[in-house]
Amino acid sequence: MELMNIARVRWACRRGMLELDVIFQPFVDQHYENLNDIDKHTLVRLLECEDPELFAWFMGHEECPDKELAKMIVTVRGRPAP
């Protein structure tokens, strides 16, 4: 599996919901380069999910059924906002 370059990841962070933009864009700008390759792949997989699912998972309305994605959600939510 090939890693996406940072520009493509930033583009994937542009969501249809502002709430998700505010979550993903700062995380990628500040932390993506420091993630290991496995976590980078997991983040990219997370970004491939649909906005309603992401919103429900990040807001705690639903639990993500994929354990690796759920761990990444915790990682993204646990980072301080800029």
GROMACS elastic network, one bead per residue, 0.5 to 0.9 nm:
[ bonds ]
;  ai    aj funct       b0    kb
    1    41     6  0.80965   500
    2    41     6  0.84196   500
    3    37     6  0.75229   500
    3    40     6  0.72881   500
    3    41     6  0.66713   500
    3    44     6  0.85488   500
    4     7     6  0.80663   500
    4     8     6  0.61311   500
    4     9     6  0.63378   500
    4    40     6  0.84046   500
    4    41     6  0.83086   500
    4    44     6  0.77946   500
    5     8     6  0.55389   500
    5     9     6  0.64426   500
    5    10     6  0.88094   500
    6     9     6  0.50205   500
    6    10     6  0.60751   500
    6    11     6  0.85567   500
    6    28     6  0.81718   500
    6    29     6  0.86430   500
    6    32     6  0.77666   500
    6    33     6  0.78657   500
    7    10     6  0.51135   500
    7    11     6  0.62267   500
    7    12     6  0.86867   500
    8    12     6  0.61943   500
    8    13     6  0.87183   500
    9    13     6  0.63678   500
    9    28     6  0.75740   500
    9    32     6  0.87933   500
    9    43     6  0.89286   500
    9    44     6  0.70900   500
    9    47     6  0.83246   500
   10    13     6  0.50930   500
   10    14     6  0.70150   500
   10    24     6  0.84793   500
   10    25     6  0.66398   500
   10    28     6  0.67492   500
   10    29     6  0.76446   500
   11    14     6  0.54871   500
   11    15     6  0.87314   500
   12    15     6  0.71932   500
   12    44     6  0.81788   500
   12    47     6  0.63766   500
   12    48     6  0.79470   500
   13    20     6  0.78390   500
   13    21     6  0.61274   500
   13    23     6  0.87871   500
   13    24     6  0.56394   500
   13    25     6  0.57601   500
   13    28     6  0.80320   500
   13    47     6  0.68360   500
   14    17     6  0.84037   500
   14    18     6  0.84993   500
   14    20     6  0.81054   500
   14    21     6  0.57618   500
   14    24     6  0.82007   500
   14    25     6  0.75458   500
   15    18     6  0.69055   500
   15    19     6  0.86515   500
   15    20     6  0.63088   500
   15    21     6  0.57451   500
   15    24     6  0.89013   500
   15    51     6  0.71231   500
   16    19     6  0.89136   500
   16    20     6  0.79129   500
   16    21     6  0.80752   500
   16    51     6  0.69880   500
   17    20     6  0.55085   500
   17    21     6  0.65869   500
   17    22     6  0.89513   500
   17    51     6  0.70575   500
   17    52     6  0.88585   500
   17    55     6  0.84038   500
   18    22     6  0.62207   500
   18    23     6  0.87076   500
   19    22     6  0.52931   500
   19    23     6  0.65613   500
   19    24     6  0.89576   500
   19    55     6  0.77997   500
   20    23     6  0.50041   500
   20    24     6  0.60562   500
   20    25     6  0.82703   500
   20    51     6  0.77283   500
   20    54     6  0.76918   500
   20    55     6  0.68270   500
   20    58     6  0.84686   500
   21    24     6  0.53262   500
   21    25     6  0.56196   500
   21    26     6  0.83131   500
   22    25     6  0.60046   500
   22    26     6  0.67903   500
   22    27     6  0.88213   500
   22    81     6  0.89166   500
   23    26     6  0.65130   500
   23    27     6  0.67419   500
   23    58     6  0.87186   500
   23    76     6  0.75682   500
   23    77     6  0.75306   500
   23    81     6  0.82448   500
   24    27     6  0.52547   500
   24    28     6  0.61306   500
   24    29     6  0.85540   500
   24    47     6  0.87506   500
   24    76     6  0.75426   500
   25    28     6  0.52999   500
   25    29     6  0.60666   500
   25    30     6  0.85573   500
   26    29     6  0.50571   500
   26    30     6  0.59877   500
   26    31     6  0.81512   500
   26    81     6  0.69624   500
   26    82     6  0.68902   500
   27    30     6  0.53210   500
   27    31     6  0.55186   500
   27    32     6  0.68846   500
   27    76     6  0.64494   500
   27    77     6  0.87661   500
   27    79     6  0.71074   500
   27    80     6  0.85765   500
   27    81     6  0.78839   500
   27    82     6  0.89294   500
   28    31     6  0.53804   500
   28    33     6  0.78325   500
   28    76     6  0.89768   500
   29    32     6  0.65224   500
   29    33     6  0.82347   500
   30    33     6  0.77350   500
   30    34     6  0.84417   500
   30    82     6  0.86538   500
   31    34     6  0.54247   500
   31    35     6  0.66392   500
   31    79     6  0.86421   500
   32    35     6  0.53961   500
   32    36     6  0.86857   500
   32    39     6  0.88348   500
   32    40     6  0.69464   500
   32    43     6  0.87336   500
   33    36     6  0.81470   500
   33    40     6  0.84570   500
   35    38     6  0.79533   500
   35    39     6  0.57999   500
   35    40     6  0.59549   500
   36    39     6  0.53990   500
   36    40     6  0.62208   500
   36    41     6  0.87850   500
   37    41     6  0.62127   500
   37    42     6  0.85879   500
   38    41     6  0.51879   500
   38    42     6  0.62304   500
   38    43     6  0.86838   500
   39    43     6  0.60516   500
   39    44     6  0.85338   500
   39    68     6  0.88654   500
   39    72     6  0.73902   500
   40    43     6  0.51157   500
   40    44     6  0.62420   500
   40    45     6  0.86388   500
   41    44     6  0.50999   500
   41    45     6  0.61980   500
   41    46     6  0.86015   500
   42    45     6  0.50027   500
   42    46     6  0.61481   500
   42    47     6  0.86461   500
   42    68     6  0.68699   500
   42    69     6  0.63824   500
   42    72     6  0.69135   500
   43    47     6  0.62069   500
   43    48     6  0.87317   500
   43    69     6  0.75255   500
   43    72     6  0.65824   500
   43    73     6  0.86023   500
   43    76     6  0.89566   500
   44    48     6  0.64395   500
   45    48     6  0.51296   500
   45    49     6  0.70393   500
   45    69     6  0.76822   500
   46    49     6  0.55217   500
   46    50     6  0.88889   500
   46    54     6  0.79987   500
   46    69     6  0.60906   500
   46    72     6  0.78727   500
   46    73     6  0.82566   500
   47    50     6  0.79545   500
   47    51     6  0.88450   500
   47    54     6  0.84325   500
   49    52     6  0.86305   500
   49    53     6  0.68555   500
   49    54     6  0.66462   500
   50    53     6  0.55218   500
   50    54     6  0.63124   500
   50    55     6  0.87123   500
   51    54     6  0.50171   500
   51    55     6  0.59524   500
   51    56     6  0.85201   500
   52    55     6  0.51364   500
   52    56     6  0.61851   500
   52    57     6  0.86240   500
   53    56     6  0.51959   500
   53    57     6  0.61582   500
   53    58     6  0.85871   500
   53    62     6  0.82006   500
   53    64     6  0.82398   500
   54    57     6  0.51151   500
   54    58     6  0.59767   500
   54    59     6  0.83299   500
   54    64     6  0.86036   500
   54    73     6  0.89585   500
   55    58     6  0.52704   500
   55    59     6  0.58926   500
   55    60     6  0.83172   500
   55    61     6  0.82186   500
   55    62     6  0.89864   500
   56    59     6  0.53143   500
   56    60     6  0.59947   500
   56    62     6  0.53245   500
   56    63     6  0.78581   500
   56    64     6  0.86340   500
   57    60     6  0.51675   500
   57    61     6  0.61300   500
   57    62     6  0.51872   500
   57    63     6  0.56836   500
   57    64     6  0.58686   500
   57    70     6  0.81382   500
   57    73     6  0.76719   500
   58    61     6  0.77494   500
   58    62     6  0.83328   500
   58    63     6  0.88208   500
   58    73     6  0.66912   500
   58    74     6  0.84525   500
   58    77     6  0.74218   500
   59    62     6  0.78891   500
   60    63     6  0.67620   500
   63    66     6  0.88610   500
   63    70     6  0.75875   500
   64    67     6  0.72260   500
   64    69     6  0.69906   500
   64    70     6  0.54164   500
   64    73     6  0.86415   500
   65    69     6  0.80975   500
   65    70     6  0.72912   500
   66    69     6  0.53547   500
   66    70     6  0.60216   500
   66    71     6  0.86527   500
   67    71     6  0.61497   500
   67    72     6  0.86772   500
   68    71     6  0.51442   500
   68    72     6  0.63806   500
   68    73     6  0.87487   500
   69    72     6  0.50053   500
   69    73     6  0.61902   500
   69    74     6  0.87238   500
   70    73     6  0.50411   500
   70    74     6  0.64335   500
   70    75     6  0.87190   500
   71    74     6  0.51701   500
   71    75     6  0.63116   500
   71    76     6  0.87733   500
   72    76     6  0.60700   500
   72    77     6  0.84284   500
   73    76     6  0.51414   500
   73    77     6  0.59987   500
   73    78     6  0.83134   500
   74    77     6  0.51360   500
   74    78     6  0.58319   500
   74    79     6  0.87806   500
   75    78     6  0.51100   500
   75    79     6  0.66360   500
   76    79     6  0.56806   500
   76    80     6  0.89125   500
   77    80     6  0.78865   500
